Amino acid sequence: MVNEISKPKSVNELLKQSRKNFIKRALGHYLFPRNPNLSVKIYRALGVPIIRKAVMGTAGKASWLRGHNGNNYRLDTDDYGRMTAEMDFAAKASVFNEAVHTAATIQVLPVLIDSLIDLDKIDVATTGNFASASANFALFAFNAALVALQRYNRARMTVSINKSLEEGERFDEGYRNWLGLDNTAIDGGEAD
């Protein structure tokens, strides 16, 4: 009897069947939640949908931020079917945005810590340190909130993709992504 590969019914199963190198698979496991339904509930409880609404009502409308033909943040594109567009967004756009805002969060953290340490030593009423610490905290909180937004978006896309996979759907022919979360993983993978 030939050992037949089972058809994955979740993004996590796709990650396991992906034949990408260890680093890409590890990044995939970091980026995509193990329990996307729980992740969505947690991010909703933290108020991330409010952040999403604020971002999409302001900067999210700016076409120059959306990349190629304004489709980087859109799922209603003619380029791909629904499941493929969701995976493309989850594996590319949200990962890029998370990386940018994680870097910004990490960059402001030492400055924030330094300004908070200075607050302890100097009379804040007569110096600008309080304003500096407040500005640094605002930058830190803003970027951390945008990281959470990308993780929430990716969890939402994962829930939808999992539902499509359970229904037996496949990605568009020829679609590939850097994590191997495409038809090659559904079919048993190919090494990179």
Stockholm file with secondary structure:
# STOCKHOLM 1.0

chainA/1-192         MVNEISKPKSVNELLKQSRKNFIKRALGHYLFPRNPNLSVKIYRALGVPIIRKAVMGTAGKASWLRGHNGNNYRLDTDDYGRMTAEMDFAAKASVFNEAVHTAATIQVLPVLIDSLIDLDKIDVATTGNFASASANFALFAFNAALVALQRYNRARMTVSINKSLEEGERFDEGYRNWLGLDNTAIDGGEAD
#=GR chainA/1-192 SS CCCCCCCCCSHHHHHHHCCCCHHHHHHHHHHSCSSHHHHHHHHHHTTHHHHHHHHHHTGGGCGGGSCGGGCTTCSCCSSSCHHHHHHHIIIIIHHHHHHHHHHHHHHHHHHHHHHHHHHHHSCTTSSSHHHHHHHHHHHHHHHHHHHHHHHHHHHHHHHHHHHHHHTTCCCCTTCCCTTCCSHHHHTTCCCC
#=GC SS_cons         CCCCCCCCCSHHHHHHHCCCCHHHHHHHHHHSCSSHHHHHHHHHHTTHHHHHHHHHHTGGGCGGGSCGGGCTTCSCCSSSCHHHHHHHIIIIIHHHHHHHHHHHHHHHHHHHHHHHHHHHHSCTTSSSHHHHHHHHHHHHHHHHHHHHHHHHHHHHHHHHHHHHHHTTCCCCTTCCCTTCCSHHHHTTCCCC
//
